[in-house]
């Protein structure tokens, strides 16, 4: 049999993910700081894409554990509340004064 037909594209770690390894944040969770986890490479990454740059597996953007899901939800609500407060506290900005053109009446 042909190897291309029977062989599947196995997702394995190629070591590329080490370049994008994320350090553990202090005082906050990994997912709330934008880190993502690859289950194949077993590593947290600082990566903007949805797929692992190393093995091509879909990255996790949320925790699986109920306890950590609740923490993430709470942290997001607190952050949204802080942003809303900051927007309310800022004084309204004055509109820019526009220079009027002089028109000659002839």
CORGI-V543133 format. One record per residue. N is the residue number from 1. RES is the residue in one letter. OMEGA is omega in whole degrees, 0 to 359 (999 if undefined). Layout:
N/RES/OMEGA
N/RES/OMEGA
This chain:
1/X/180
2/X/183
3/X/181
4/X/182
5/X/185
6/X/183
7/X/177
8/X/177
9/X/182
10/X/179
11/X/178
12/X/180
13/X/180
14/X/178
15/X/180
16/X/185
17/X/181
18/X/179
19/X/184
20/X/182
21/X/182
22/X/177
23/X/180
24/X/179
25/X/180
26/X/175
27/X/178
28/X/180
29/X/181
30/X/183
31/X/181
32/X/177
33/X/176
34/X/178
35/X/180
36/X/183
37/X/173
38/X/181
39/X/180
40/X/181
41/X/181
42/X/183
43/X/172
44/X/184
45/X/169
46/X/189
47/X/183
48/X/184
49/X/180
50/X/183
51/X/181
52/X/179
53/X/185
54/X/186
55/X/179
56/X/179
57/X/180
58/X/182
59/X/176
60/X/179
61/X/180
62/X/179
63/X/178
64/X/184
65/X/182
66/X/181
67/X/182
68/X/174
69/X/180
70/X/178
71/X/180
72/X/178
73/X/180
74/X/180
75/X/178
76/X/179
77/X/179
78/X/179
79/X/178
80/X/179
81/X/179
82/X/179
83/X/179
84/X/179
85/X/180
86/X/180
87/X/179
88/X/183
89/X/181
90/X/179
91/X/179
92/X/183
93/X/178
94/X/177
95/X/180
96/X/180
97/X/181
98/X/178
99/X/179
100/X/178
101/X/177
102/X/177
103/X/180
104/X/181
105/X/180
106/X/999
